[in-house]
Amino acid sequence: MKKIIILITLIFIGCSNVKEKSSLEKKEKINTTQNFKLHLNNGNSTLMDAYDPLEPLNRRIYYFNYQFDNWVALPLSSSYKFFIPQTIRTGVGNFFSNLYEPVSAINGVLILDYKTILTGVSRFLINTTIGIVGLFDVATYIDIPEHKVTFNDTLSLYGVKDGPYLVLPFLGPSDLRNTGSLLTTFVLRAPLDPINIYSGSGSLLQDYSIKSLEVIDTRSKIDFRYYSLGTPFEYEYVRLLYLKSIKLRKNNIRKK
């Protein structure tokens, strides 16, 4: 009888220990879930976090870009795609893209890459002449594929840090280094800009029409839609994708 009582007591104690252990494990799982952050590194998330000291301002600009895109850019680009045939849109895109080839060649000189230099110069000369001011991409047809290098790529290869994350009005995700690159490209491309070449009369209407056409054509090729990811963390995801794309592009430029 004593042995039976002792056995029952041991079983009861063992069961209580198992229940207590399982409850502790459950609490630990709950705590782990509550404190979970992607890719933890010393308590900090290395995936979703980024150097974004101007985040409050960037979020406001992001929302402004959404409003502008929703009410202006998207309706115009949708109408452009609906009314303008694909053949003409391709020619317009080729024309504006051709204007960046000399800038790419300049970057080839800065990074001492003869392939980028030859590609940029030859594509510009061929497409501007045989391709009728760049409307037709003849260079690609004769096996001289596009290989553009931006000032952002050049600065990155020279070790210049990207700096804080920025959201530019109308333009979207960027960083300090890329913003400087865009300004430099704008200045260098100015002599080749159709606004300067074809608007000798100084007509502001003509100038803005040509520039607007370039913007609309560019927007019509981008599938992104603001607040369409179905997540309250869209700002963080867009920032993550931008920063990842910068790293991937740097690696690709080095390989080439």
N, C-alpha and C positions, 0 to 999 in steps of 0.2 A: 504493500500500500504506500509506503514511504517512497519507494522507487517511482511509482506512478505519479505521485504528487511532485517529486523533484523534476521528472521528465516534463510534466505539464508546465511547471514554472519556467524551465529552460526554453521551451517552445514559445511561451508568452513573451519572455524577454527578447528572444531572437526576432520575433515578429515585430515587436515595438522598435527594435533597432533598425530593422529594414524599412519600416514606415518613416522613421525619423530621418534615415539616410536619403530615402526617396524624396521626402519633402525638402530636405536641404538641397538636393540636386535640382529640384524644380525651381527653388528660389534662385539658385545660381544661374539657371537657364534664363529666368525672367530678367535678372539683373544684367546678364550678358546681352540679352536682346535689347533692353532699354538703353544700354550704353554703347550699342554697336555703332561703329563708324567704318566706312569702307577703307580698306588698306591702312590699318592703324600702324603708326610708326611713332613710338614713344608717346602714345596718347593722342596724336594728331592725325587727321585724315590726310593722306598724301594723294588721294584721288580727286576728291571734290573741292578741296581747298586750293587756293591760288593767291598769288600776291596781287591783291585787289584793294588797295587802300582807299580808292575813290568809289567803292561799291555803292554807297547811297546815291551819289550823283550818276553813276553808271546805270543803275536801275531806273532812274527817272528818264535818262536818255533812251534806254531800251524801250520803255513804255511809249515815249514820244515817237520812236522809230516805228513801233507797232501801229500807232495811230496814223502816221504818215503813209505807211505801207498799205494799211487797210483802206484808207480813203482816197489815196492819190496814186501811189506806185502800182498797186495790184490792178485797179481798174484800167489804168493806161496800158500796162503790159499785157493784160488779157485782151483788150481791144486790139492792140498791136498784133498779137498772135492770131486773132480771129479774122481781121480784115486784110492783113498783109500776107501774101503767099510765102511759103517756106523758102523758095528760091531767092526772093528779094531779101528776106531776113538774113539768110546765109551771107549774101553779098554785103549787107550792111555790117554784119559782125566781122567779116573778113577785112573790110575797109578800116574799121577802128582798131582791130587787132594788129594790122600791119604797121600802124603808127608806133607800136611799142617795140618793134624789132630793133631799131637803132639803139634804144635804151638798153635792150638786152645785150647788144654788142658792146656797149660801153661797160657794162658790168663784166663782160667777158674779159675786157682789158684789165679791169681792176683786180680780178681774181686770177689773171694769167691763164685763161682757158681758151686756147686757140679754137677749139670746136665751137664754143659759144659765139666767139667773134665771127668766124666764117659763116656759121648758120644764120646769125642775125643780119649780117651784111648781105649775104646772097639771097636770103628770103625777101628782104626789103627791096632789093634791086629787081629781082625777078617778078615779084607780085606787083610792084609799082608800075613796071613797064608792060610786060606780057600780060600780067593779071589786071590791067586797066585800073590804075591807082589803088590796087589792093582789093578790088571787088571779087576777084577770083584767086583762090589759093593754088596757083600753079606750082609753087615750090613743093608743096606736099605731094602733088600729083607726080612730080618727077623725082620723088624720093629724097626730099630735103625736109624732114619733119620739123615741126615747131619745137624749139628748145629755149624757152624764155627763162631768163634769170633776172630777178628784181634786185633793187638796192637792199631790200630787207634780207634777201639771201646772201648778198655780198657782205653786209655788216655781220650777219650771223656767222659766216665762215671765218671772219676775222676776229671772232670772239666777243663781239659787242652783245651785251645782255639785252634781253627783250624789254626789261623794265616792267613797270606796273601794267596790269590789264586795263584797257580802255574800251569804252563803247562810244564810237564816234557818231555824231548826228548824221542821219541818212545812210552812212556807210556801214555801220554795225561794228562787230567785234574787231578789236585791234590791240595794239600795245604801243608803248612809247617809241620803240625802235621802228616799228612798222609805220607809225604816223609820220615820223621824219622821212622815211623812205617814200611815202606817198607824196609828200610835199616836194621832195627832190625830183621825183619822176614827173610831177606836174610841171615843174620849171623847165626840165630838160626836154619834155615832149612839146612844150609850147610852140617852138618854131615849126613843128610838123603838124600842129593842130589845125584842122580845117577852119576853125574860127579865124585864125591868123592868116591862113593861106587864101581863103576864098571870100573873106568879108572885108575887102578893101574899102568898101563904101562906109563901113562902120555901123552897119545896121544891127542894132541890138536884137531886134526880132529874129533876124537870120542867125545871129550868134547863139541865142538861147535855143532856137529851134534845133540847130545841129547838136548842141550839147545835150539837150533833152532827148534827142533821138538815141544818142549813145547810152544814156542812162536807162532809158526804157528798154532798149535792146539787151543791155546787160541784165536787167531785172527779169526779163522774159525767159532767160536761160536758167534761172535759179528756182529750184522747186521748194525751197524753205518757206514755211508759213509761220508767222508768229503765233505762239500759244496754241500750237497744234500737236504738241508732243503728249498731251494728256497727263502732265505731271505739274505739281506746284513748284518744282525745282527746275523749270526750263532754263532760267537764267544761268544756273550752275552748270547744267548740261551743255548749253551753248558755249559757255566759257571753257569747259573741259574739252569739247570737240575742237575749238579754235586752237587751244594750246597744244593739243595732241597733233593737229595738222601741221603746226609750225615745226615741231620736232621731226615729224615724218618727212616734211619737205627738205629740211636741212640734211637729213641722212640721204635722201634721194639725190640732192644736188652734189653731195660729196661722192657718191657712187658714180655719177655720170662724169 
